[in-house]
Amino acid sequence: MPSAEHIESSANSADAYGEAVEGFRHAMSKYPATVNVITTGSGEARRGFTATAVFSATMDPPAIGICVNKSVDAHDALRPDSSFCVNVLAVEQQGIANRFAARDGSKGASRFEHDTWDILVTGSPCLRGALANVDCKVSQFIDIGTHTLILGDVVSVRSDRVQNPLLYFDRGFRQLATESLEMGE
Ligand SMILES: Cc1cc2nc3c(=O)[nH]c(=O)nc-3n(C[C@H](O)[C@H](O)[C@H](O)COP(=O)(O)O)c2cc1C
């Protein structure tokens, strides 16, 4: 993928650079993603935010990546000795996605008041009823400008629910169609 500098130099003007960024934003809106709530901390220091920039990095050892905007409240709580949980949301948990994206105006630990949270191993809050909880210890930070790419070692998982995932596509929440494709399974 071209870097911002590459787009800038090949585009050759600020306007063309803006158009290239907008084109990339539009292309990424066609990239369907699962919706997750990433949580860290405990008690009044709990923090969480909605995220689609989550990927499984390696299976052996199990590791996950998250991309966190430096402006997000939880960003500074994610330190080298900390942990986080990736909570994969089910389709009926859209309200939780909105809350942890600050769309209801709630902040900090108050976002956690409406739901039930369990502790698995690390102590990070794990949402009961999520499609999956992936409990991790922070392992690496990579500064990528506006965001930090954080890698985590997976120390515990819970994924016993069979439910449809909440998806984000074309700038809105979506759900899977129930029909399988002919060759799909
Ligand atoms: C569908 C969706 C996906 C998002 N994905 C990310 C993400 O991957 N990384 C990120 O830093 N912010 C992401 N955000 C934005 C954060 O959820 C939002 O900036 C944050 O909750 C702001 O509130 P806070 O700073 O009070 O936590 C996403 C928001 C939405 C609605």
Ligand as a Chemical Component Dictionary entry (heavy atoms), coordinates in Angstrom:
data_LIG
# 
_chem_comp.id                   LIG 
_chem_comp.type                 NON-POLYMER 
_chem_comp.pdbx_formal_charge   0 
_chem_comp.three_letter_code    LIG 
# 
loop_
_chem_comp_atom.comp_id 
_chem_comp_atom.atom_id 
_chem_comp_atom.alt_atom_id 
_chem_comp_atom.type_symbol 
_chem_comp_atom.charge 
_chem_comp_atom.model_Cartn_x 
_chem_comp_atom.model_Cartn_y 
_chem_comp_atom.model_Cartn_z 
_chem_comp_atom.pdbx_ordinal 
LIG C1  C1  C 0 -17.690 1.334 13.735 1  
LIG C2  C2  C 0 -16.578 2.073 14.444 2  
LIG C3  C3  C 0 -15.287 1.590 14.370 3  
LIG C4  C4  C 0 -14.235 2.249 15.020 4  
LIG N1  N1  N 0 -12.970 1.717 14.950 5  
LIG C5  C5  C 0 -11.964 2.324 15.620 6  
LIG C6  C6  C 0 -10.672 1.728 15.635 7  
LIG O1  O1  O 0 -10.430 0.662 15.081 8  
LIG N2  N2  N 0 -9.685  2.390 16.317 9  
LIG C7  C7  C 0 -9.917  3.575 16.972 10 
LIG O2  O2  O 0 -8.978  4.130 17.564 11 
LIG N3  N3  N 0 -11.150 4.145 16.980 12 
LIG C8  C8  C 0 -12.173 3.540 16.339 13 
LIG N4  N4  N 0 -13.426 4.086 16.374 14 
LIG C9  C9  C 0 -13.638 5.353 17.091 15 
LIG C10 C10 C 0 -13.744 5.156 18.613 16 
LIG O3  O3  O 0 -14.695 4.185 18.979 17 
LIG C11 C11 C 0 -14.117 6.524 19.235 18 
LIG O4  O4  O 0 -13.233 7.496 18.727 19 
LIG C12 C12 C 0 -13.978 6.542 20.700 20 
LIG O5  O5  O 0 -14.911 5.733 21.330 21 
LIG C13 C13 C 0 -14.119 8.009 21.169 22 
LIG O6  O6  O 0 -14.430 8.119 22.493 23 
LIG P1  P1  P 0 -13.390 8.143 23.736 24 
LIG O7  O7  O 0 -12.138 8.830 23.362 25 
LIG O8  O8  O 0 -14.210 8.881 24.752 26 
LIG O9  O9  O 0 -13.223 6.681 24.060 27 
LIG C14 C14 C 0 -14.493 3.439 15.742 28 
LIG C15 C15 C 0 -15.813 3.925 15.818 29 
LIG C16 C16 C 0 -16.837 3.251 15.185 30 
LIG C17 C17 C 0 -18.254 3.772 15.288 31 
# 
loop_
_chem_comp_bond.comp_id 
_chem_comp_bond.atom_id_1 
_chem_comp_bond.atom_id_2 
_chem_comp_bond.value_order 
_chem_comp_bond.pdbx_ordinal 
LIG C1  C2  SING 1  
LIG C2  C3  SING 2  
LIG C2  C16 DOUB 3  
LIG C3  C4  DOUB 4  
LIG C4  N1  SING 5  
LIG C4  C14 SING 6  
LIG N1  C5  DOUB 7  
LIG C5  C6  SING 8  
LIG C5  C8  SING 9  
LIG C6  O1  DOUB 10 
LIG C6  N2  SING 11 
LIG N2  C7  SING 12 
LIG C7  O2  DOUB 13 
LIG C7  N3  SING 14 
LIG N3  C8  DOUB 15 
LIG C8  N4  SING 16 
LIG N4  C9  SING 17 
LIG N4  C14 SING 18 
LIG C9  C10 SING 19 
LIG C10 O3  SING 20 
LIG C10 C11 SING 21 
LIG C11 O4  SING 22 
LIG C11 C12 SING 23 
LIG C12 O5  SING 24 
LIG C12 C13 SING 25 
LIG C13 O6  SING 26 
LIG O6  P1  SING 27 
LIG P1  O7  DOUB 28 
LIG P1  O8  SING 29 
LIG P1  O9  SING 30 
LIG C14 C15 DOUB 31 
LIG C15 C16 SING 32 
LIG C16 C17 SING 33 
# 
